[in-house]
């Protein structure tokens, strides 16, 4: 499946001590975004995604992890990092 993309320049605007971007109303409407989005950091930039309304249970998550043999062997090191 190919991925199409459109490029546009948006200005960074001051938001308190930070910076933000303004997204055009047509773009918000196109993707159904209203109050918040998911921001994903990628190696070559950031990706904005709409939030999904469905909530996955822990049981479903464990089942999906087992189906792909996801390895969480390094999770114990994360638990011991001192962050709460």
N, CA, C and O atoms as CSV, one atom per row, in Angstrom:
chain,resi,resn,atom,element,x,y,z
A,1,UNK,N,N,0.852,-1.162,0.000
A,1,UNK,CA,C,0.000,0.000,0.000
A,1,UNK,C,C,0.902,1.230,0.000
A,1,UNK,O,O,1.771,1.352,0.863
A,2,UNK,N,N,0.713,2.134,-0.942
A,2,UNK,CA,C,1.506,3.343,-1.041
A,2,UNK,C,C,1.039,4.392,-0.054
A,2,UNK,O,O,-0.102,4.381,0.409
A,3,UNK,N,N,1.927,5.275,0.248
A,3,UNK,CA,C,1.606,6.339,1.197
A,3,UNK,C,C,1.737,7.666,0.482
A,3,UNK,O,O,2.806,8.005,-0.026
A,4,UNK,N,N,0.669,8.403,0.444
A,4,UNK,CA,C,0.730,9.720,-0.166
A,4,UNK,C,C,0.955,10.744,0.928
A,4,UNK,O,O,0.557,10.541,2.075
A,5,UNK,N,N,1.586,11.827,0.572
A,5,UNK,CA,C,1.819,12.866,1.571
A,5,UNK,C,C,1.719,14.229,0.911
A,5,UNK,O,O,2.034,14.403,-0.267
A,6,UNK,N,N,1.282,15.166,1.687
A,6,UNK,CA,C,1.234,16.549,1.260
A,6,UNK,C,C,2.135,17.327,2.207
A,6,UNK,O,O,2.151,17.074,3.412
A,7,UNK,N,N,2.870,18.258,1.664
A,7,UNK,CA,C,3.777,19.050,2.480
A,7,UNK,C,C,3.263,20.475,2.557
A,7,UNK,O,O,2.846,21.054,1.554
A,8,UNK,N,N,3.297,21.028,3.752
A,8,UNK,CA,C,2.929,22.428,3.937
A,8,UNK,C,C,3.776,23.003,5.061
A,8,UNK,O,O,4.231,22.283,5.950
A,9,UNK,N,N,3.975,24.287,5.005
A,9,UNK,CA,C,4.734,24.974,6.044
A,9,UNK,C,C,3.757,25.618,7.004
A,9,UNK,O,O,2.832,26.318,6.591
A,10,UNK,N,N,3.968,25.378,8.295
A,10,UNK,CA,C,3.163,26.032,9.324
A,10,UNK,C,C,4.118,26.760,10.247
A,10,UNK,O,O,5.242,26.313,10.474
A,11,UNK,N,N,3.668,27.874,10.774
A,11,UNK,CA,C,4.514,28.685,11.646
A,11,UNK,C,C,4.425,28.206,13.083
A,11,UNK,O,O,3.375,27.757,13.543
A,12,UNK,N,N,5.545,28.309,13.781
A,12,UNK,CA,C,5.565,28.071,15.215
A,12,UNK,C,C,5.080,29.341,15.889
A,12,UNK,O,O,5.530,30.440,15.562
A,13,UNK,N,N,4.164,29.187,16.827
A,13,UNK,CA,C,3.600,30.349,17.523
A,13,UNK,C,C,3.873,30.215,19.015
A,13,UNK,O,O,3.897,29.102,19.542
A,14,UNK,N,N,4.079,31.336,19.702
A,14,UNK,CA,C,4.328,31.272,21.140
A,14,UNK,C,C,3.104,30.781,21.913
A,14,UNK,O,O,1.978,31.219,21.674
A,15,UNK,N,N,3.354,29.864,22.841
A,15,UNK,CA,C,2.323,29.365,23.755
A,15,UNK,C,C,2.979,29.322,25.128
A,15,UNK,O,O,3.614,28.329,25.484
A,16,UNK,N,N,2.830,30.387,25.897
A,16,UNK,CA,C,3.528,30.474,27.180
A,16,UNK,C,C,5.021,30.460,26.955
A,16,UNK,O,O,5.544,31.258,26.177
A,17,UNK,N,N,5.727,29.541,27.642
A,17,UNK,CA,C,7.174,29.407,27.474
A,17,UNK,C,C,7.523,28.408,26.378
A,17,UNK,O,O,8.697,28.086,26.191
A,18,UNK,N,N,6.531,27.916,25.654
A,18,UNK,CA,C,6.741,26.908,24.620
A,18,UNK,C,C,6.399,27.476,23.261
A,18,UNK,O,O,6.147,28.672,23.113
A,19,UNK,N,N,6.393,26.605,22.278
A,19,UNK,CA,C,5.954,26.946,20.928
A,19,UNK,C,C,4.916,25.912,20.513
A,19,UNK,O,O,4.949,24.766,20.961
A,20,UNK,N,N,3.999,26.330,19.657
A,20,UNK,CA,C,2.975,25.428,19.158
A,20,UNK,C,C,2.786,25.651,17.673
A,20,UNK,O,O,3.403,26.541,17.089
A,21,UNK,N,N,1.943,24.851,17.067
A,21,UNK,CA,C,1.605,25.048,15.664
A,21,UNK,C,C,0.096,25.180,15.539
A,21,UNK,O,O,-0.652,24.631,16.348
A,22,UNK,N,N,-0.340,25.899,14.538
A,22,UNK,CA,C,-1.762,26.006,14.236
A,22,UNK,C,C,-2.042,25.111,13.052
A,22,UNK,O,O,-1.375,25.189,12.020
A,23,UNK,N,N,-3.040,24.256,13.215
A,23,UNK,CA,C,-3.434,23.367,12.128
A,23,UNK,C,C,-4.675,23.935,11.453
A,23,UNK,O,O,-5.622,24.325,12.137
A,24,UNK,N,N,-4.687,23.989,10.134
A,24,UNK,CA,C,-5.842,24.540,9.428
A,24,UNK,C,C,-7.130,23.769,9.752
A,24,UNK,O,O,-7.109,22.551,9.932
A,25,UNK,N,N,-8.235,24.493,9.823
A,25,UNK,CA,C,-9.533,23.909,10.163
A,25,UNK,C,C,-9.891,22.756,9.223
A,25,UNK,O,O,-10.430,21.740,9.661
A,26,UNK,N,N,-9.592,22.915,7.943
A,26,UNK,CA,C,-9.904,21.859,6.969
A,26,UNK,C,C,-9.139,20.572,7.283
A,26,UNK,O,O,-9.672,19.475,7.112
A,27,UNK,N,N,-7.900,20.703,7.739
A,27,UNK,CA,C,-7.100,19.539,8.091
A,27,UNK,C,C,-7.661,18.854,9.339
A,27,UNK,O,O,-7.730,17.626,9.396
A,28,UNK,N,N,-8.059,19.644,10.332
A,28,UNK,CA,C,-8.663,19.085,11.542
A,28,UNK,C,C,-9.943,18.324,11.207
A,28,UNK,O,O,-10.184,17.231,11.719
A,29,UNK,N,N,-10.755,18.920,10.340
A,29,UNK,CA,C,-12.011,18.293,9.940
A,29,UNK,C,C,-11.750,17.009,9.145
A,29,UNK,O,O,-12.438,16.006,9.334
A,30,UNK,N,N,-10.751,17.048,8.252
A,30,UNK,CA,C,-10.415,15.881,7.418
A,30,UNK,C,C,-10.094,14.654,8.263
A,30,UNK,O,O,-10.506,13.542,7.936
A,31,UNK,N,N,-9.350,14.863,9.360
A,31,UNK,CA,C,-8.938,13.739,10.197
A,31,UNK,C,C,-9.806,13.551,11.432
A,31,UNK,O,O,-9.580,12.626,12.212
A,32,UNK,N,N,-10.792,14.412,11.617
A,32,UNK,CA,C,-11.700,14.256,12.747
A,32,UNK,C,C,-11.076,14.602,14.084
A,32,UNK,O,O,-11.496,14.078,15.115
A,33,UNK,N,N,-10.076,15.482,14.084
A,33,UNK,CA,C,-9.417,15.866,15.316
A,33,UNK,C,C,-10.157,17.028,15.939
A,33,UNK,O,O,-10.578,17.950,15.240
A,34,UNK,N,N,-10.320,16.987,17.273
A,34,UNK,CA,C,-11.004,18.100,17.919
A,34,UNK,C,C,-10.217,18.629,19.120
A,34,UNK,O,O,-9.839,19.800,19.131
A,35,UNK,N,N,-9.963,17.800,20.121
A,35,UNK,CA,C,-9.343,18.293,21.349
A,35,UNK,C,C,-7.884,17.875,21.539
A,35,UNK,O,O,-7.095,18.627,22.111
A,36,UNK,N,N,-7.527,16.694,21.068
A,36,UNK,CA,C,-6.152,16.237,21.273
A,36,UNK,C,C,-5.764,15.235,20.192
A,36,UNK,O,O,-6.618,14.663,19.515
A,37,UNK,N,N,-4.460,15.038,20.047
A,37,UNK,CA,C,-3.913,14.066,19.100
A,37,UNK,C,C,-2.782,13.321,19.786
A,37,UNK,O,O,-2.286,13.753,20.826
A,38,UNK,N,N,-2.381,12.216,19.209
A,38,UNK,CA,C,-1.222,11.469,19.678
A,38,UNK,C,C,-0.012,11.972,18.897
A,38,UNK,O,O,-0.049,12.009,17.667
A,39,UNK,N,N,1.056,12.357,19.588
A,39,UNK,CA,C,2.295,12.782,18.953
A,39,UNK,C,C,3.298,11.657,19.110
A,39,UNK,O,O,3.622,11.257,20.228
A,40,UNK,N,N,3.790,11.148,17.992
A,40,UNK,CA,C,4.758,10.055,18.010
A,40,UNK,C,C,6.083,10.571,17.459
A,40,UNK,O,O,6.139,11.118,16.357
A,41,UNK,N,N,7.151,10.390,18.240
A,41,UNK,CA,C,8.477,10.768,17.772
A,41,UNK,C,C,9.023,9.646,16.909
A,41,UNK,O,O,9.052,8.489,17.327
A,42,UNK,N,N,9.455,9.990,15.701
A,42,UNK,CA,C,10.049,9.031,14.784
A,42,UNK,C,C,11.489,9.455,14.515
A,42,UNK,O,O,11.893,10.568,14.854
A,43,UNK,N,N,12.246,8.570,13.912
A,43,UNK,CA,C,13.649,8.862,13.641
A,43,UNK,C,C,13.807,10.090,12.753
A,43,UNK,O,O,14.743,10.868,12.933
A,44,UNK,N,N,12.908,10.267,11.805
A,44,UNK,CA,C,13.052,11.362,10.842
A,44,UNK,C,C,12.065,12.507,11.051
A,44,UNK,O,O,11.922,13.360,10.174
A,45,UNK,N,N,11.384,12.542,12.190
A,45,UNK,CA,C,10.453,13.633,12.456
A,45,UNK,C,C,9.395,13.212,13.454
A,45,UNK,O,O,9.601,12.284,14.236
A,46,UNK,N,N,8.261,13.895,13.428
A,46,UNK,CA,C,7.150,13.545,14.314
A,46,UNK,C,C,5.936,13.162,13.487
A,46,UNK,O,O,5.784,13.593,12.344
A,47,UNK,N,N,5.085,12.354,14.074
A,47,UNK,CA,C,3.853,11.904,13.431
A,47,UNK,C,C,2.706,12.274,14.359
A,47,UNK,O,O,2.758,11.998,15.558
A,48,UNK,N,N,1.679,12.894,13.811
A,48,UNK,CA,C,0.472,13.192,14.580
A,48,UNK,C,C,-0.599,12.200,14.183
A,48,UNK,O,O,-0.833,11.979,12.994
A,49,UNK,N,N,-1.246,11.605,15.157
A,49,UNK,CA,C,-2.321,10.636,14.909
A,49,UNK,C,C,-3.515,11.005,15.775
A,49,UNK,O,O,-3.361,11.529,16.879
A,50,UNK,N,N,-4.691,10.729,15.266
A,50,UNK,CA,C,-5.893,10.919,16.062
A,50,UNK,C,C,-5.967,9.871,17.152
A,50,UNK,O,O,-5.454,8.761,17.004
A,51,UNK,N,N,-6.606,10.233,18.240
A,51,UNK,CA,C,-6.782,9.281,19.325
A,51,UNK,C,C,-7.884,8.301,18.950
A,51,UNK,O,O,-8.898,8.682,18.365
A,52,UNK,N,N,-7.676,7.055,19.287
A,52,UNK,CA,C,-8.700,6.057,19.029
A,52,UNK,C,C,-9.675,6.040,20.194
A,52,UNK,O,O,-9.287,6.252,21.343
A,53,UNK,N,N,-10.912,5.794,19.898
A,53,UNK,CA,C,-11.935,5.784,20.943
A,53,UNK,C,C,-11.997,4.463,21.677
A,53,UNK,O,O,-12.460,4.404,22.816
A,54,UNK,N,N,-11.527,3.388,21.027
A,54,UNK,CA,C,-11.608,2.091,21.684
A,54,UNK,C,C,-10.484,1.947,22.702
A,54,UNK,O,O,-9.374,2.438,22.497
A,55,UNK,N,N,-10.784,1.279,23.782
A,55,UNK,CA,C,-9.817,1.057,24.844
A,55,UNK,C,C,-9.499,-0.431,24.880
A,55,UNK,O,O,-10.405,-1.258,24.981
A,56,UNK,N,N,-8.228,-0.775,24.799
A,56,UNK,CA,C,-7.815,-2.166,24.815
A,56,UNK,C,C,-7.589,-2.607,26.254
A,56,UNK,O,O,-6.968,-1.893,27.041
A,57,UNK,N,N,-8.092,-3.778,26.588
A,57,UNK,CA,C,-7.901,-4.300,27.933
A,57,UNK,C,C,-6.502,-4.904,28.053
A,57,UNK,O,O,-5.862,-5.211,27.047
A,58,UNK,N,N,-6.035,-5.071,29.296
A,58,UNK,CA,C,-4.740,-5.711,29.509
A,58,UNK,C,C,-4.757,-7.129,28.954
A,58,UNK,O,O,-3.769,-7.587,28.380
A,59,UNK,N,N,-5.873,-7.819,29.124
A,59,UNK,CA,C,-5.983,-9.187,28.617
A,59,UNK,C,C,-5.785,-9.217,27.104
A,59,UNK,O,O,-5.059,-10.071,26.593
A,60,UNK,N,N,-6.426,-8.289,26.378
A,60,UNK,CA,C,-6.256,-8.216,24.929
A,60,UNK,C,C,-4.812,-7.889,24.563
A,60,UNK,O,O,-4.273,-8.420,23.592
A,61,UNK,N,N,-4.193,-7.010,25.349
A,61,UNK,CA,C,-2.798,-6.633,25.100
A,61,UNK,C,C,-1.884,-7.837,25.272
A,61,UNK,O,O,-1.035,-8.088,24.418
A,62,UNK,N,N,-2.040,-8.585,26.360
A,62,UNK,CA,C,-1.210,-9.767,26.592
A,62,UNK,C,C,-1.408,-10.800,25.483
A,62,UNK,O,O,-0.447,-11.414,25.018
A,63,UNK,N,N,-2.649,-10.985,25.067
A,63,UNK,CA,C,-2.952,-11.928,23.997
A,63,UNK,C,C,-2.242,-11.526,22.699
A,63,UNK,O,O,-1.662,-12.368,22.014
A,64,UNK,N,N,-2.295,-10.237,22.373
A,64,UNK,CA,C,-1.650,-9.739,21.156
A,64,UNK,C,C,-0.130,-9.882,21.243
A,64,UNK,O,O,0.520,-10.219,20.254
A,65,UNK,N,N,0.438,-9.624,22.434
A,65,UNK,CA,C,1.881,-9.776,22.614
A,65,UNK,C,C,2.292,-11.236,22.437
A,65,UNK,O,O,3.316,-11.521,21.815
A,66,UNK,N,N,1.505,-12.154,22.976
A,66,UNK,CA,C,1.819,-13.574,22.865
A,66,UNK,C,C,1.724,-14.036,21.409
A,66,UNK,O,O,2.490,-14.896,20.976
A,67,UNK,N,N,0.787,-13.463,20.663
A,67,UNK,CA,C,0.601,-13.862,19.263
A,67,UNK,C,C,1.818,-13.519,18.406
A,67,UNK,O,O,2.098,-14.203,17.421
A,68,UNK,N,N,2.531,-12.474,18.773
A,68,UNK,CA,C,3.716,-12.081,17.993
A,68,UNK,C,C,5.015,-12.378,18.739
A,68,UNK,O,O,6.089,-11.947,18.317
A,69,UNK,N,N,4.917,-13.111,19.845
A,69,UNK,CA,C,6.079,-13.471,20.673
A,69,UNK,C,C,6.899,-12.245,21.047
A,69,UNK,O,O,8.126,-12.256,20.941
A,70,UNK,N,N,6.220,-11.190,21.483
A,70,UNK,CA,C,6.910,-9.965,21.877
A,70,UNK,C,C,7.752,-10.213,23.122
A,70,UNK,O,O,7.277,-10.793,24.098
A,71,UNK,N,N,8.992,-9.775,23.082
A,71,UNK,CA,C,9.923,-9.997,24.188
A,71,UNK,C,C,9.958,-8.789,25.109
A,71,UNK,O,O,10.280,-7.680,24.682
A,72,UNK,N,N,9.627,-9.008,26.368
A,72,UNK,CA,C,9.684,-7.948,27.378
A,72,UNK,C,C,10.779,-8.267,28.392
A,72,UNK,O,O,10.682,-7.881,29.557
A,73,UNK,N,N,11.820,-8.970,27.948
A,73,UNK,CA,C,12.889,-9.394,28.840
A,73,UNK,C,C,13.614,-8.247,29.509
A,73,UNK,O,O,14.119,-8.403,30.620
A,74,UNK,N,N,13.677,-7.092,28.856
A,74,UNK,CA,C,14.383,-5.959,29.444
A,74,UNK,C,C,13.474,-5.071,30.288
A,74,UNK,O,O,13.903,-4.009,30.740
A,75,UNK,N,N,12.247,-5.480,30.506
A,75,UNK,CA,C,11.303,-4.669,31.264
A,75,UNK,C,C,11.727,-4.494,32.716
A,75,UNK,O,O,11.505,-3.432,33.298
A,76,UNK,N,N,12.343,-5.534,33.317
A,76,UNK,CA,C,12.790,-5.445,34.711
A,76,UNK,C,C,13.782,-4.311,34.899
A,76,UNK,O,O,13.759,-3.636,35.928
A,77,UNK,N,N,14.658,-4.088,33.916
A,77,UNK,CA,C,15.627,-2.982,34.008
A,77,UNK,C,C,14.887,-1.648,34.027
A,77,UNK,O,O,15.310,-0.715,34.709
A,78,UNK,N,N,13.813,-1.555,33.303
A,78,UNK,CA,C,13.022,-0.331,33.273
A,78,UNK,C,C,12.370,-0.090,34.635
A,78,UNK,O,O,12.301,1.050,35.095
A,79,UNK,N,N,11.898,-1.143,35.272
A,79,UNK,CA,C,11.291,-1.020,36.592
A,79,UNK,C,C,12.289,-0.528,37.637
A,79,UNK,O,O,11.915,0.144,38.599
A,80,UNK,N,N,13.563,-0.872,37.438
A,80,UNK,CA,C,14.582,-0.530,38.424
A,80,UNK,C,C,15.257,0.809,38.142
A,80,UNK,O,O,16.270,1.126,38.767
A,81,UNK,N,N,14.717,1.604,37.214
A,81,UNK,CA,C,15.397,2.846,36.848
A,81,UNK,C,C,15.158,3.984,37.845
A,81,UNK,O,O,15.738,5.060,37.695
A,82,UNK,N,N,14.314,3.766,38.860
A,82,UNK,CA,C,14.104,4.762,39.890
A,82,UNK,C,C,13.014,5.782,39.580
A,82,UNK,O,O,12.687,6.616,40.424
A,83,UNK,N,N,12.456,5.720,38.386
A,83,UNK,CA,C,11.367,6.651,38.034
A,83,UNK,C,C,10.048,6.054,38.489
A,83,UNK,O,O,9.814,4.854,38.346
A,84,UNK,N,N,9.206,6.885,39.027
A,84,UNK,CA,C,7.922,6.399,39.511
A,84,UNK,C,C,6.821,6.811,38.570
A,84,UNK,O,O,5.656,6.493,38.807
